[in-house]
Amino acid sequence: MVTRTAPSAALSSPRRRARPARWRPFPAVVAVVLGLVASQAIGIAVASFVGGNARIALSLVLADLLLLAIVLAVASRGAERLGAATLGIRRTALGPAFGWGAALLFSNFAISALFFLLLGGTGDSGSGHHEHVAHLAAGKAVLVTLGVAVTAPLAEEVAFRGYLFPALTRWRGPWVGAAITALLFGAAHVAALPPAALPAAAAFGFGACLLFWFTGSLLPGVVVHSLNNAIVLTVVTGGQLAPALLAAPLFALLVLLPFARQSSTPTQEEPS
């Protein structure tokens, strides 16, 4: 007889749980925070002293790569054997990945709209930003898409969901781990988003943690994160970057697929 598992039970079910990591929570938090500070400092320095829209867009890519490098360096010191599967880069079933991913994407836009209405996020500053980025030359458009919708999802999903969330989950469980990860994820976007968008960013971070937990793989989160950012780029450029809706998630996925050699099955879990 087939029985259904309640959502609360599914969260604690070993069949759904991603493999626990051996990282300690405090070094994980420090590594991510230092990585964010260093990467944003590099981005601000390049934008301030070099100038030029294309170079500013390039600074986004460099900042994401620096965050990823710092996280991987610290993670490698706290893991017996650091590999792609350790960071959640694993194959997973298409059905649950699509279902949970779609739920995260649609709920994120609903929550974003709600917070913008409640907090008044439709002011002049937002429209001014939209006008500033509405028309991009071809080279700048490629760099902006690469930085915002490809390297940012890759770096942030590895740092927050692949590394930080498992470390915090091992410490206090998935709900507390997801909540702390979400708060830090929202705080990481203070310089990039208007205040009204920060609660929605934190909510997205919480949902992305659960997406990783339920699928056991980072791939769905990277695709959803990339598509979410591509949608934002398309809106703020008046449709100019609409090709990124397909190209960015596909490219981000193709970057990770060669490393996804293991499957997110119960056999991949470490004994408790």
C-alpha positions as CSV (number, residue, x, y, z in Angstrom):
1,M,0.0,0.0,0.0
2,V,1.3,3.5,-0.9
3,T,1.2,6.1,1.7
4,R,1.7,9.9,1.5
5,T,4.2,11.6,3.6
6,A,3.2,14.9,5.3
7,P,5.3,17.9,4.4
8,S,6.6,18.2,8.0
9,A,7.6,14.5,8.0
10,A,9.2,14.8,4.5
11,L,11.5,17.5,5.8
12,S,13.0,15.0,8.3
13,S,12.8,11.9,6.1
14,P,16.2,10.4,5.3
15,R,14.9,9.7,1.7
16,R,14.6,13.4,1.0
17,R,17.5,14.7,3.0
18,A,20.7,16.0,1.4
19,R,23.9,14.4,2.6
20,P,25.0,16.1,5.8
21,A,28.3,18.0,5.6
22,R,31.1,17.9,8.1
23,W,31.7,21.6,8.2
24,R,31.4,23.5,11.4
25,P,28.8,26.4,11.5
26,F,31.0,29.2,12.8
27,P,33.8,28.9,10.2
28,A,31.1,28.6,7.5
29,V,29.5,31.8,8.5
30,V,32.8,33.6,8.8
31,A,33.9,32.3,5.4
32,V,30.7,33.5,3.6
33,V,30.7,36.9,5.3
34,L,34.4,37.5,4.5
35,G,33.8,36.3,1.0
36,L,30.9,38.7,0.6
37,V,32.8,41.7,2.1
38,A,35.9,41.0,-0.1
39,S,33.9,40.5,-3.3
40,Q,31.8,43.6,-2.8
41,A,34.8,45.6,-2.0
42,I,36.4,44.5,-5.2
43,G,33.3,45.3,-7.1
44,I,33.0,48.8,-5.6
45,A,36.7,49.5,-6.2
46,V,36.5,48.5,-9.9
47,A,33.4,50.5,-10.4
48,S,34.8,53.6,-8.6
49,F,38.3,53.7,-9.9
50,V,38.0,52.2,-13.3
51,G,34.6,53.3,-14.4
52,G,32.6,52.5,-17.5
53,N,29.5,50.4,-17.7
54,A,31.3,47.4,-19.3
55,R,34.0,47.4,-16.6
56,I,31.3,47.7,-13.9
57,A,29.6,44.7,-15.4
58,L,32.9,42.8,-15.5
59,S,33.4,43.7,-11.8
60,L,30.2,41.7,-11.1
61,V,31.7,38.6,-12.6
62,L,35.0,39.1,-10.8
63,A,33.3,39.7,-7.4
64,D,31.3,36.4,-7.8
65,L,34.4,34.5,-8.7
66,L,36.2,35.9,-5.7
67,L,33.3,34.9,-3.4
68,L,33.4,31.4,-4.8
69,A,37.2,31.1,-4.5
70,I,37.1,32.1,-0.8
71,V,34.3,29.7,0.1
72,L,36.0,26.8,-1.7
73,A,39.3,27.6,0.0
74,V,37.8,27.5,3.5
75,A,35.5,24.5,2.6
76,S,38.4,22.5,1.5
77,R,40.1,22.9,4.9
78,G,37.0,21.7,6.7
79,A,36.1,18.7,4.6
80,E,37.7,15.3,4.5
81,R,37.2,15.2,0.8
82,L,35.9,18.2,-1.0
83,G,34.2,17.4,-4.3
84,A,31.2,18.6,-6.4
85,A,28.8,16.2,-4.7
86,T,30.0,17.4,-1.3
87,L,28.7,20.9,-2.3
88,G,25.4,19.5,-3.6
89,I,26.3,19.4,-7.3
90,R,24.4,16.1,-7.9
91,R,21.9,14.8,-10.4
92,T,18.3,14.7,-9.2
93,A,14.9,13.5,-10.3
94,L,13.3,15.9,-12.8
95,G,9.8,15.8,-11.5
96,P,10.5,17.0,-7.9
97,A,13.1,19.5,-9.1
98,F,10.6,21.1,-11.5
99,G,7.7,21.1,-9.0
100,W,9.7,22.5,-6.1
101,G,11.5,24.9,-8.4
102,A,8.3,26.3,-9.9
103,A,6.8,26.7,-6.5
104,L,9.9,28.7,-5.4
105,L,9.9,30.9,-8.5
106,F,6.2,31.8,-8.4
107,S,6.1,32.3,-4.6
108,N,9.1,34.5,-4.8
109,F,7.4,36.9,-7.3
110,A,4.3,36.9,-5.2
111,I,6.2,37.7,-2.0
112,S,8.2,40.4,-3.9
113,A,5.0,42.1,-5.1
114,L,3.6,42.0,-1.6
115,F,6.6,43.6,0.0
116,F,6.8,46.3,-2.7
117,L,3.2,47.2,-2.0
118,L,3.6,47.2,1.8
119,L,7.0,49.0,1.9
120,G,6.4,51.4,-1.1
121,G,9.0,50.0,-3.4
122,T,7.8,51.9,-6.4
123,G,9.5,55.2,-5.8
124,D,11.5,57.3,-8.1
125,S,14.8,55.7,-7.2
126,G,13.6,52.4,-8.7
127,S,12.4,54.0,-11.9
128,G,15.6,56.0,-12.2
129,H,17.6,52.7,-12.0
130,H,15.5,51.2,-14.7
131,E,16.1,54.1,-17.0
132,H,19.8,53.9,-16.3
133,V,20.1,50.3,-17.5
134,A,17.3,50.3,-20.1
135,H,19.6,50.3,-23.2
136,L,22.9,48.4,-23.2
137,A,25.4,47.8,-26.0
138,A,25.9,44.2,-27.1
139,G,29.1,43.7,-25.1
140,K,27.7,45.3,-22.0
141,A,24.5,43.2,-22.3
142,V,26.5,40.0,-22.4
143,L,28.6,41.0,-19.4
144,V,25.6,42.1,-17.3
145,T,23.8,38.9,-18.1
146,L,26.9,36.8,-17.3
147,G,27.4,38.6,-14.0
148,V,23.8,38.8,-12.8
149,A,22.2,35.7,-14.2
150,V,25.0,33.2,-14.5
151,T,28.0,33.8,-12.2
152,A,25.9,35.3,-9.3
153,P,23.5,32.3,-9.1
154,L,26.4,29.8,-9.4
155,A,28.6,31.5,-6.7
156,E,25.7,32.3,-4.4
157,E,24.1,28.9,-4.5
158,V,27.4,27.1,-3.8
159,A,28.3,29.5,-1.0
160,F,24.9,29.8,0.7
161,R,23.1,26.5,-0.2
162,G,26.0,24.2,-1.0
163,Y,28.2,25.2,1.9
164,L,26.6,27.4,4.6
165,F,23.2,25.8,4.8
166,P,24.5,22.2,5.3
167,A,26.9,23.4,8.0
168,L,24.1,25.2,9.9
169,T,21.7,22.3,9.3
170,R,24.1,19.9,10.9
171,W,24.3,22.3,13.9
172,R,20.6,23.1,14.5
173,G,18.5,21.4,11.8
174,P,17.1,22.6,8.5
175,W,14.6,25.2,9.7
176,V,17.2,27.1,11.8
177,G,19.8,26.6,9.1
178,A,17.5,27.9,6.4
179,A,16.5,30.9,8.5
180,I,20.0,32.0,9.2
181,T,21.1,31.4,5.7
182,A,18.1,33.4,4.4
183,L,19.0,36.4,6.7
184,L,22.6,36.4,5.5
185,F,21.5,36.0,1.9
186,G,19.2,39.0,2.2
187,A,21.9,41.1,3.9
188,A,24.3,40.2,1.1
189,H,22.0,42.2,-1.3
190,V,21.9,45.4,0.6
191,A,24.1,47.2,-1.9
192,A,22.3,45.8,-5.0
193,L,18.6,46.0,-4.1
194,P,16.3,48.7,-2.8
195,P,15.2,48.3,0.8
196,A,11.7,47.1,-0.2
197,A,13.3,44.1,-2.1
198,L,15.5,42.9,0.8
199,P,12.7,40.9,2.7
200,A,11.8,39.2,-0.6
201,A,15.5,38.3,-1.2
202,A,15.7,36.7,2.2
203,A,12.4,34.8,1.5
204,F,14.0,33.5,-1.7
205,G,17.0,32.4,0.2
206,F,14.9,30.5,2.6
207,G,12.9,28.8,-0.2
208,A,16.1,28.0,-2.0
209,C,17.4,26.2,1.1
210,L,14.3,24.0,1.2
211,L,14.6,23.4,-2.6
212,F,18.0,22.0,-2.0
213,W,16.9,20.0,1.0
214,F,13.9,18.4,-0.8
215,T,15.8,17.6,-4.0
216,G,19.3,16.9,-2.6
217,S,20.8,18.8,-5.4
218,L,22.0,22.3,-6.1
219,L,21.1,22.2,-9.8
220,P,17.4,23.1,-9.4
221,G,18.3,26.1,-7.2
222,V,20.9,27.4,-9.7
223,V,18.4,27.2,-12.5
224,V,15.6,28.9,-10.6
225,H,18.0,31.6,-9.3
226,S,19.4,32.2,-12.8
227,L,15.9,32.4,-14.3
228,N,14.7,34.7,-11.5
229,N,17.6,37.1,-12.2
230,A,17.1,36.9,-15.9
231,I,13.4,37.9,-15.5
232,V,14.5,40.9,-13.5
233,L,17.1,41.9,-16.1
234,T,14.4,41.5,-18.8
235,V,12.0,43.8,-17.0
236,V,14.5,46.5,-16.1
237,T,15.9,46.6,-19.7
238,G,12.5,46.9,-21.3
239,G,12.8,43.4,-22.8
240,Q,16.3,43.9,-24.3
241,L,17.7,41.0,-22.4
242,A,14.7,38.7,-23.0
243,P,17.1,36.1,-24.6
244,A,18.7,35.6,-21.2
245,L,15.5,34.0,-20.0
246,L,16.5,30.8,-21.8
247,A,20.2,31.3,-22.3
248,A,21.3,32.2,-18.8
249,P,19.7,29.2,-16.9
250,L,20.8,26.8,-19.7
251,F,24.3,28.1,-19.6
252,A,24.5,27.9,-15.8
253,L,23.2,24.4,-15.9
254,L,25.6,23.3,-18.6
255,V,28.5,24.6,-16.4
256,L,27.5,22.3,-13.5
257,L,26.3,19.2,-15.3
258,P,29.8,17.8,-16.1
259,F,30.5,17.9,-12.4
260,A,27.2,16.2,-11.4
261,R,28.5,12.7,-11.5
262,Q,26.7,11.4,-8.5
263,S,22.9,11.2,-7.8
264,S,21.0,12.6,-4.9
265,T,19.8,9.2,-3.6
266,P,19.7,7.8,-0.1
267,T,22.9,5.9,-0.8
268,Q,24.7,9.2,-1.0
269,E,24.0,10.1,2.7
270,E,26.5,9.8,5.4
271,P,25.5,7.8,8.5
272,S,24.3,9.9,11.4
